Amino acid sequence: SMVQAELLVLAAAAAAAVALIQHRGSYSASALAPGRTLRNGLRLVGAAPLALSTRSLAAATSSNTCDAMALTNVKRVPEDRLYVSEPNPAWFGNGANAVNDKNWSNGNWLKSRFHFSFAEYSSYHNQNFGVLRVMNDDLVQPARGFGAHPHRDMEIVTYVVEGELTHQDSMGTKETLGAGSIQFMTAGRGVRHSEHNLNKEKPLRFIQTWITPRARGLPPNYGSMCGDDVAENRQNAWAHLLSDNQNTAANTPVEIAQDANMYATELEEGVSLQVPVGPGRQGYMLCIDGAIAVSHADADGNPVELVRHDAAEIMGDENLPLKITAGPDGAHVILFEMANNGAGGRTDF
């Protein structure tokens, strides 16, 4: 009958709407944070609440139109959606894994969490996020590391979370960096380097990212900054660590050949910050340690928690500012911000 036909059409439309919600995941938005005074050469971004928000399918289908729109701006990437790699130690010039060593926190010499396709992990649905091509969260056990290997045509940025990272490269650089330190390498026309944890008692954890440069064949370059120099600056505020080398208004210790920024913060319990992702921009945020509640900066709602190893894709929207608020044990967070070029973002969930 005509009534039955109309009911079938309505049912199909409802099913399509549910499928769309499931496909797009959970999102919210962010606003551009105002700059604050410079301290020790770093630009701090003002403290104001930013939050990431995810909702259950039931909540999404019952929310009003305004709430439903908010889901299109932030997508949570939980730890269990990251690819975990634990490669053979011999592949990188290491001896056999230690057995019953009290100083080892993991059975394999390396445990790496890949945020995007890398090495043995290849997914058409997870290639990159804008110009951010690689983000690996690496845990390296004592007296182990990566032997000399080549790179080219990438801006490689490494942030040390804990332990000590010893770097050596074909440009003649050799140094050891501690927690909170940042290093960068313009691979350009080609460079070889090695990365090791030479400490025999403590593991090393670092976040390494590869950013696609605006041009190929650049002269190789290296730079770094000791974490002690910015420890105070990232306490309860965003420390601006990386910027575009063509941005004369920025004042950061790291400059790369791409329109991108990196921020880091360590928050005490209950402290809130606005995320510096404005209109036409996008950001990829990683909760390194602790937990953050992500919510709308100017509206009530049920915030969603990001915990250790969780990440989020953020699309800037001046009408939907966000805030993050640290949980009971505080939080350590980094953010990569870049132009929204319409490329990337996970499509597998």
N, C-alpha and C positions, 0 to 999 in steps of 0.2 A: 504494500500500500504506500501512498504518498507519505504518511506519517512515519512508517518504518524506514523509508528511504532517507527522510530527513534525519531520523535518529542515527542511522548508520553514518551519515556525513558528519554529524556532530561528534560521534564517538571517534571517528578517524581523526578529526581535527584535534580532539583532546589528546589522543595518543601521540600525535605529532608534536604537540606542545610539550608533553612530558619528555619525549625523546630529545627535544631540543634542550630542555633544562638539564637533562642528564649529560648530554654531549658537552655543553659549554661549561659545566662544572660550577663552582661557587666563586663569586667575584665581589669586589667592592671598588672604591675609587680613592684617589689621592689628590692633594693640592700642592702647589709649589710652595715650599717653605721659605720664609724670609731669611736673608743672610744676617749673621751676627758679626761682632767684632772679631778680628783676626788675633789669634794667640799663637806664638811660636810658629808663624808662617802657615797656619791652617785656618781654613774658613769653617766656622761652626754654624750649623743651621739651627734656628730657634726652636726651643722646646715648646711643643704643642702636640696634643694627642693625635696618633695615627693608628688605625686598626684595620686588620684584614678580617673579612667576614665570610664565613661559609654557612650554609643552611642545609638542613635535610630536605629531601624532595617533598616531603609532606608539608614542611613549613613554606617552601617556595611556592607550592601550588595554592596555598591558602593565603599568601601575603597579598597586599594590595599592589597596584601598578607601580608605584614609586619604589617599593621594596624590590620588586622583580627586576627593575632596571638596574638596581645596585649590583646585582649578581654578575653583570657583564664587565666589571672593572678590576676585580681581583680574583685570581685563581690559585687556590692552595695546591701545592705539590708536596704531598706527605712523604716521609722517609721511605715508606714501603713501595713507592713508585720509582725510587732511584735504583739504578743498576749497581750491584755490588761486585767488584772485581778483586780477586785474590790470586794474582799470577804466580807462576813458578819462580822461585828466587833466582834460579840460574839464568832466566831470561834477561835479567838486569845486572848480571855480574855478581850476584850474592851467593854465599855459601848456603848450606842446608839450614832450614829453620831450627831454632833452638828448641830443646826439649826440657820442659819443667824449669824454665828460667823465670825466676820471680820478678825480673825486671820487664818481662814481656807482657803486654796487655792484650795480645791477640796471638793466635796460633800461627798465622802466616806473617811473613815479614812485612807485607803490605796489605792493607784493606782500603780500597778506594771506592768511594761512592760517586758515580757518574751522573751528573744532572742532564747531560745531553749525549748523543751518540759519540762514542770514542772507543778506540782500540777494538776489542772483540765485540763490543756492543754496538749494533747498528740498527737504527729504527727510523724509517721514513717519517714517522709521526713525531719525532723528537730530535730534530737536527740542530736547532739553535733557538735563541730568543733575541731577535733583532741582530745586532752586531756581536752579541755574546755567543761565541761558538762552543766554548768548553768551560765547564766548571767541575773540577774534581776535588772532592774532600778526602784528602789522603792521610792515612795513619801509618807511619813508618816506625818499625821497632828499632831498639838500640843497635848500633853498629851495622846498619843496613842502609841501602839507598839505591839511587838510579845511576848507573854508569854513564859515561859520556855518550851523548846521542845528539843528532842534528835537529834543527828547526829552521824554518824560513817563512817569511811573509805572515807573521803573526805578532801581535802585541801581547806578550805573556806577563801576567801580573800574579804575584804570589804573596799571600798574606799568612803570616805565621801565627797559629793559634796557641800552641804550646810546644815546649822543647826548643831545640836549636837546629837550624837549617844551615848547612855548609854548601855554598855554591862555588863552582869553578867553571870558567868558560874559555873559549878560544880567543877572546879579546884580551886575555891576561888578568881577568878579575878573579879574585878568590877572597871570600869573606864568610863569616858565620853570623847569622842573625837570630835573635831571640824572639820571644812572644810579643805580638803586637807590631812587629816589623813588617815592612812592605818592600818588595823589590819588583823591578820591571825589566824586561828585556825586549827590545825591538829586534826581532829575528831578521827581518829584512832580507837582504841578499843571501843570508845563510850564516849560522853560528852553531857551534857545538858547546854543550855544557853538561855538567853532572850535578846531582843534588844528593846529599847524604845526611844521615843522622849519625854523626861520629860519637855521640854520647853513648857510653856503654851501659848506662843505668836507666835512662829515661826515654820513653817514646817521643816521637815528633808528629805533630798534626799541623797541616797547612792546607789552605784553600788556594788552588791554582786555577786561574782563568785565562782563556785565550780570547782575544778580541780581534776581529777582522780589521786590518788597517784600511785607511782610505786610499792607499796606493801600494803597489807592489814594488819590490826591488829597492827598498829604503836602506840607508846605511845602518848596519847593526849598532845597537846602543845598549847600555846597561846603567841602572841606577838603583839606589836603595835608600831606606831611612830606618834608623833604629827605633824599635818600639818604645824605648824609654823616653824618646823625644816627644812623643805624643800621648803618653799614658794619661796625663791629666786632661788633655783636650777631648778625649773620647768618653770621659766620665759624664754620663747623663746629658750628652749632647752629641750631635753628629759631627765627627771630624771629617773634613773634606780631604781625602787622600790622593785622589787622581782626577785629572781633568784633560781636556783637549789642548794640545800644544798650540793650537791656533786661537784659543780663548785667552785674550790678553787681560780680561777682567778677573780670571781665576788666579788663585795663589795656592798651589798645592805642591807637595814634595815629588809627585810623580806626574809626568805629562806624556801622553801618547798621541799617535797620529790617527785619532778618531774622535768623533763627537760623543764622548762618554764621560761619566763621572763615577767615582766610587766613594762611598761613605762608610764609616764604622762607628759603632757606639757600644758602650758597656753601661747598662742601666741598673740602677738599684730598684728594689721592690717598689712598685706603684708609680714609678716615674713614666711620664708619657712624652712622646715626640711625634711631631708631624713628619711625614715622609716627603722628601723633596722630589716629587714627580709631578710635573705640571702638564697642562694641556699640550697635546702633540708629542708627548714624551711617554716612555715606558720604563719600568724598573723590574729588576729581579732581586728579591730579598731573601737572604738565608739566615735562619735562626741557628747560630753556631752553637750556643749553649743556653741553658735556662728555658724560659718560656715567655711568649708575648701574647697578649690579647689584641686582636686586630678588629677595629670597629670604626664606625663613622665618627668623625670628629665633632659633628654638630647635630647628632640625632641619637635617640635612644635605640636600643636593639640588643640582640644577643651576640656578643663578640665570639669569634672563633679563635681558639688557641693554636699557635704554632709552637712546637717544642723542638728540642735539639734535633738537628738535621732536616727539619721541615723547611720548605721554601715557598715562595709565592710569586706569581706573575702579576704585575700591576700595570694598568693602563691609566694614564693621567686624565683627570676630569675635574675642571675647576669648580663644577657644581656639586661634586661629591668628595669633599676632603676626608682623609682618613687619619687615624692615629694608631700608634702601637703603645701598649702599656705593659711594663714588665711584671712578671709573676712574682711569687713569694721568694724565689731564689735569685731574682734579677734576671738579666739576659745579656747576651753578647750577639750583636746583629751586624751584618754588612749588607750594603745595597749597591747594586750597579744600575745606574740611570743612563738612558740613552734616547736618541730620537726614535719615535715610533715610525719604522719604515715598512710596516705591514708584513714583516717577515718573521716566521717562527712562532713559537708558542706551542705547547703540547696539544696534540689532537687525538691522543690515544685514550683519554678519559675525560 
